[in-house]
């Protein structure tokens, strides 16, 4: 299992591709952990909560970058279409 994400600052140092890859890896691990939980093989159910929070943390950083890009484009006068 991958190490849990330490902080949003660590995530901000990574590229968008790295973050998207990390989300995918954590989702696969989360799926496996859910299966283990339902078959009573999971040691700590807190791992599920931690993985969900890690995914949320990564998605938050990705969204912040998206918003920053949109704000930068609108402030430079570029035409932005959603």
ZAKETOR-405826 format. One record per residue (C-alpha): x, y, z; residue in three letters; residue number from 0. Coordinates in nm, 3 decimals. Each point is the difference from the previous one (the first is absolute). Example, Ala and Ser with C-alpha at 12.3 -4.5 7.8 and 13.67 -1.06 7.14 Angstrom:
((1.230; -0.450; 0.780); ALA; 0)
((0.137; 0.344; -0.066); SER; 1)
***
This chain:
((0.000; 0.000; 0.000); UNK; 0)
((0.125; 0.348; -0.076); UNK; 1)
((0.096; 0.236; 0.274); UNK; 2)
((-0.277; 0.238; 0.099); UNK; 3)
((0.026; 0.351; -0.134); UNK; 4)
((0.172; 0.220; 0.257); UNK; 5)
((-0.129; 0.343; -0.084); UNK; 6)
((-0.145; 0.213; -0.271); UNK; 7)
((0.336; 0.178; -0.030); UNK; 8)
((0.163; -0.329; -0.106); UNK; 9)
((-0.273; -0.044; -0.259); UNK; 10)
((0.043; 0.350; -0.139); UNK; 11)
((0.360; -0.089; -0.089); UNK; 12)
((-0.122; -0.277; -0.232); UNK; 13)
((-0.115; 0.034; -0.360); UNK; 14)
((-0.360; -0.048; -0.111); UNK; 15)
((0.090; -0.333; -0.164); UNK; 16)
((0.162; -0.125; 0.321); UNK; 17)
((-0.306; 0.101; 0.201); UNK; 18)
((-0.240; -0.171; -0.241); UNK; 19)
((0.213; -0.316; 0.013); UNK; 20)
((0.004; 0.015; 0.379); UNK; 21)
((-0.380; 0.031; 0.014); UNK; 22)
((-0.031; -0.307; -0.221); UNK; 23)
((0.237; -0.202; 0.218); UNK; 24)
((-0.179; 0.098; 0.320); UNK; 25)
((-0.340; -0.085; -0.154); UNK; 26)
((0.124; -0.350; -0.088); UNK; 27)
((0.132; -0.043; 0.354); UNK; 28)
((-0.327; 0.132; 0.142); UNK; 29)
((-0.196; -0.253; -0.204); UNK; 30)
((0.221; -0.284; 0.124); UNK; 31)
((-0.030; 0.123; 0.358); UNK; 32)
((-0.380; 0.011; -0.028); UNK; 33)
((-0.003; -0.360; -0.118); UNK; 34)
((0.227; -0.098; 0.289); UNK; 35)
((-0.228; 0.186; 0.240); UNK; 36)
((-0.307; -0.187; -0.121); UNK; 37)
((0.179; -0.334; 0.036); UNK; 38)
((0.127; 0.097; 0.347); UNK; 39)
((0.365; -0.010; -0.108); UNK; 40)
((0.075; 0.371; 0.045); UNK; 41)
((0.199; 0.077; 0.314); UNK; 42)
((-0.096; 0.364; 0.040); UNK; 43)
((-0.311; 0.161; -0.143); UNK; 44)
((0.167; 0.337; 0.055); UNK; 45)
((0.197; -0.073; -0.318); UNK; 46)
((-0.320; 0.042; -0.201); UNK; 47)
((-0.063; 0.342; 0.145); UNK; 48)
((0.361; 0.104; -0.053); UNK; 49)
((-0.005; -0.105; -0.365); UNK; 50)
((-0.325; 0.186; -0.065); UNK; 51)
((0.148; 0.311; 0.159); UNK; 52)
((0.320; -0.035; -0.205); UNK; 53)
((-0.207; -0.011; -0.319); UNK; 54)
((-0.196; 0.306; 0.112); UNK; 55)
((0.323; 0.184; 0.084); UNK; 56)
((0.146; -0.073; -0.344); UNK; 57)
((-0.321; 0.102; -0.179); UNK; 58)
((-0.003; 0.324; 0.197); UNK; 59)
((0.353; 0.086; -0.116); UNK; 60)
((-0.094; -0.086; -0.359); UNK; 61)
((-0.307; 0.224; 0.019); UNK; 62)
((0.201; 0.285; 0.151); UNK; 63)
((0.241; -0.021; -0.293); UNK; 64)
((-0.291; 0.000; -0.244); UNK; 65)
((-0.145; 0.312; 0.161); UNK; 66)
((0.339; 0.173; 0.003); UNK; 67)
((0.035; -0.072; -0.372); UNK; 68)
((-0.345; 0.140; -0.073); UNK; 69)
((0.065; 0.313; 0.205); UNK; 70)
((0.335; 0.054; -0.172); UNK; 71)
((-0.164; -0.037; -0.342); UNK; 72)
((-0.279; 0.243; 0.080); UNK; 73)
((0.237; 0.257; 0.147); UNK; 74)
((0.214; -0.005; -0.313); UNK; 75)
((-0.307; 0.060; -0.214); UNK; 76)
((-0.014; -0.340; -0.170); UNK; 77)
((-0.342; -0.128; -0.095); UNK; 78)
((-0.089; -0.288; 0.234); UNK; 79)
((-0.265; -0.251; -0.097); UNK; 80)
((-0.117; -0.277; 0.232); UNK; 81)
***
